[in-house]
Amino acid sequence: MGVIRIRLLDDLFVVRADGTPVHPADWRTGKTMDLLRMLAIHVERPVRVESIIERLWPAATRERGRGSLRTAVSEVRRQLGDKECVARIHDSLVLTGVWTDVATFEQIAGRVRAMREQGRPSEGAMAAMDARDLYRDDLHAYDDDHDWVRAERERLRLLRQDLLTDAAECAVAIGCHREAATLAKSALHFEPTSEIAVRTLMTALSELGDVARALRVYADFRACLVDDLGVEPSHQTRGLHLRLLRGESPETVRLQQA
């Protein structure tokens, strides 16, 4: 027997411990799926019963809400094929003994950040590769506009942004400049105002000998900041731009940026 696997960063997809998938049509209600999502996002961490009821059955009476929750929990256990996967701890519920893509993605993002900060860019770049296939799409839910879903979706988007930026910096540090440029461009796709990603992309392009393109990246970024926010790039970004204009070598640019 394997372990129950739950993917949340795309359409909800569940594989039972025996390897059989739970088909979307097998779920009785959308709220049952959202209960699983809520517990899976906080896997191995308790979620208060009252908080769950407030989010999933806000208009229900206390007794009716608890009854709906009991029914949904029974359905989650039945579909996952494990009566122990959802445990009650005091006034909370916890999903336990399962693998989730969200938890794994969070762990990798933390590891990449730590490797970058500790001056171990090679290990950071390798760790980032493990996250590539995890974040397939943003988190979605049956009640996709509920505050809890939107908050978690934004949190995970920011985490993806941090991961891409950290991975790009690691790639530059170990001389993988094409990979660094790709990662930095991906980071800018999701957050066009990230100055760290802009500087990393400019540095990677200069290392690749494409200084003209690096200067265009700066020009486009500055125009975006001025037009949309009414501010200029930071002194670090302006300084990198000036060094490139002076024709300083990519190695000098990289060392001064560091």
C-alpha positions in Angstrom: 0.0 0.0 0.0 1.1 3.5 -0.8 0.0 6.8 0.7 -3.0 8.9 -0.1 -2.0 11.7 -2.5 -4.0 15.0 -2.9 -3.3 17.6 -5.6 -4.8 21.0 -5.0 -2.7 23.2 -7.4 -4.9 22.4 -10.3 -8.3 20.7 -10.4 -8.7 18.6 -7.2 -7.2 15.2 -7.8 -7.0 12.4 -5.2 -5.4 9.0 -5.4 -6.2 6.5 -2.6 -3.5 4.5 -0.9 -4.3 1.5 -3.1 -3.6 3.6 -6.2 -7.2 4.1 -7.4 -8.2 7.6 -8.2 -11.3 9.4 -6.8 -13.2 10.6 -9.8 -14.8 14.1 -9.6 -18.2 12.6 -10.1 -17.6 10.5 -6.9 -17.9 13.5 -4.6 -21.4 14.0 -3.3 -21.2 17.8 -3.0 -18.9 20.7 -3.8 -18.8 21.6 -0.1 -17.4 18.2 0.7 -14.6 18.8 -1.8 -14.0 22.2 -0.2 -13.8 20.6 3.2 -11.1 18.3 1.9 -9.3 21.3 0.3 -9.4 23.2 3.5 -8.0 20.3 5.5 -5.4 19.4 2.9 -4.0 23.0 2.8 -3.4 22.6 6.5 -2.4 19.0 6.4 -1.1 17.7 9.7 -2.3 20.9 11.3 -5.6 21.2 13.2 -8.4 23.4 11.8 -11.1 24.6 14.2 -14.5 23.1 13.7 -16.3 26.4 14.2 -14.0 28.0 11.6 -14.9 25.3 9.1 -18.6 25.6 9.7 -18.4 29.4 9.4 -16.7 29.1 6.0 -18.7 26.2 4.5 -22.2 26.6 6.1 -22.4 30.2 7.2 -26.2 30.5 7.1 -26.8 27.2 9.0 -27.8 27.0 12.7 -25.1 25.6 15.0 -26.7 22.2 15.2 -27.4 22.0 11.5 -23.9 23.1 10.6 -22.3 20.5 12.9 -24.6 17.9 11.3 -23.5 18.9 7.8 -19.9 18.8 8.8 -20.2 15.3 10.3 -21.8 14.1 7.0 -19.0 15.7 4.9 -16.3 14.3 7.1 -17.8 10.8 6.8 -17.8 11.3 3.0 -14.2 12.4 2.9 -13.1 9.3 4.9 -15.2 7.1 2.6 -13.8 8.5 -0.6 -10.2 8.4 0.7 -10.7 4.8 1.9 -9.3 5.6 5.3 -11.3 6.0 8.5 -8.4 7.5 10.3 -7.3 10.1 7.7 -9.5 12.8 9.3 -9.0 12.9 13.1 -10.8 14.9 15.8 -8.5 16.8 18.2 -10.4 18.7 20.9 -12.4 21.3 18.9 -10.5 20.8 15.7 -10.2 18.5 12.7 -6.8 17.4 11.2 -6.1 15.6 7.9 -3.2 13.3 8.6 -1.0 10.6 6.9 -1.4 12.0 3.4 0.8 13.6 0.8 -0.3 17.0 -0.6 1.3 19.1 -3.4 0.8 22.3 -1.4 2.8 21.0 1.6 5.6 19.7 -0.6 5.7 23.0 -2.5 5.9 25.0 0.7 8.7 22.8 2.0 10.7 23.2 -1.3 10.2 27.0 -1.4 11.5 27.2 2.2 14.5 25.0 1.3 15.4 27.1 -1.7 15.2 30.3 0.3 17.4 28.8 3.0 20.0 27.6 0.5 20.2 31.0 -1.2 20.6 32.8 2.1 23.2 30.3 3.3 25.3 30.8 0.2 24.5 27.3 -1.2 23.1 28.3 -4.6 23.9 24.9 -6.3 21.7 23.1 -3.7 19.1 25.8 -4.0 18.9 25.4 -7.8 18.6 21.7 -7.5 15.8 21.9 -5.0 13.9 24.4 -7.1 13.8 21.8 -9.9 11.7 19.6 -7.7 9.0 22.2 -7.6 8.5 22.6 -11.3 5.7 20.1 -11.7 3.9 20.9 -8.5 2.4 24.3 -9.1 0.3 23.4 -12.2 -2.3 26.1 -11.6 -3.7 28.4 -8.9 -5.7 27.0 -6.0 -9.4 26.8 -6.9 -12.5 25.6 -5.0 -16.2 25.0 -5.4 -16.9 28.3 -3.7 -14.1 30.0 -5.5 -14.7 33.5 -4.4 -14.9 32.9 -0.7 -12.5 34.9 1.4 -10.6 31.8 2.7 -10.0 30.5 -0.8 -8.9 33.9 -2.2 -6.5 34.4 0.8 -4.9 31.0 0.4 -4.7 31.5 -3.4 -2.9 34.8 -3.0 -0.6 33.3 -0.3 0.5 30.5 -2.6 0.9 32.9 -5.6 3.3 35.0 -3.5 5.2 31.8 -2.4 5.5 30.8 -6.1 6.9 34.3 -6.9 9.4 34.0 -4.1 10.5 30.5 -5.2 11.0 31.7 -8.8 13.0 34.7 -7.7 15.2 32.8 -5.3 15.8 30.0 -7.8 16.8 32.6 -10.5 19.3 34.2 -8.1 20.7 30.7 -7.3 21.0 30.0 -11.0 23.0 33.2 -11.7 25.3 32.4 -8.8 26.3 29.1 -10.3 26.6 30.3 -13.8 23.4 28.8 -15.2 22.5 32.1 -16.9 19.9 30.8 -19.4 18.1 29.0 -16.7 18.3 32.2 -14.5 16.9 34.3 -17.3 14.0 31.8 -17.8 13.2 31.8 -14.1 13.4 35.5 -13.7 11.1 36.1 -16.7 8.6 33.7 -15.2 8.8 35.6 -11.9 8.2 38.8 -13.8 5.2 37.3 -15.6 3.5 36.8 -12.3 4.8 40.0 -10.6 6.0 42.6 -13.2 7.2 45.0 -10.4 9.6 42.7 -8.8 12.9 44.6 -8.7 14.9 41.5 -7.6 13.6 39.6 -10.6 14.4 42.5 -12.9 18.0 42.8 -11.6 18.5 39.0 -11.9 17.2 39.0 -15.5 19.4 42.0 -16.4 22.4 40.3 -14.9 21.7 36.9 -16.6 21.3 38.6 -20.0 24.5 40.6 -19.6 26.3 37.4 -18.6 25.0 35.9 -21.8 26.4 38.8 -23.8 23.0 40.4 -24.6 23.5 43.7 -22.8 21.2 45.5 -25.3 18.3 43.3 -24.2 19.2 43.8 -20.5 19.0 47.5 -21.1 15.6 47.1 -22.7 14.4 45.1 -19.7 15.3 48.1 -17.5 13.7 50.6 -19.9 10.4 48.6 -20.0 10.5 48.1 -16.2 11.1 51.8 -15.5 8.3 52.8 -17.8 5.9 50.4 -16.1 6.8 51.8 -12.6 6.6 55.4 -13.7 3.3 55.0 -15.6 1.5 52.7 -13.2 2.9 53.7 -9.8 4.6 57.1 -10.3 7.9 55.9 -8.8 11.4 55.3 -10.1 13.4 52.1 -9.8 15.4 51.6 -6.6 19.0 52.8 -6.4 20.2 49.2 -6.7 18.4 48.7 -10.0 19.5 52.1 -11.3 23.0 51.4 -10.3 23.0 48.1 -12.2 21.6 49.9 -15.3 24.4 52.5 -15.1 27.1 49.8 -14.8 25.7 48.2 -17.9 25.7 51.5 -19.8 29.3 52.0 -18.9 30.1 48.7 -20.5 31.4 47.0 -17.4 32.1 43.3 -17.7 29.3 40.9 -16.7 31.5 39.6 -13.9 32.1 43.0 -12.5 28.3 43.8 -12.7 27.5 40.5 -10.9 30.0 41.1 -8.1 28.9 44.7 -7.6 25.3 43.7 -7.6 26.0 41.1 -4.9 
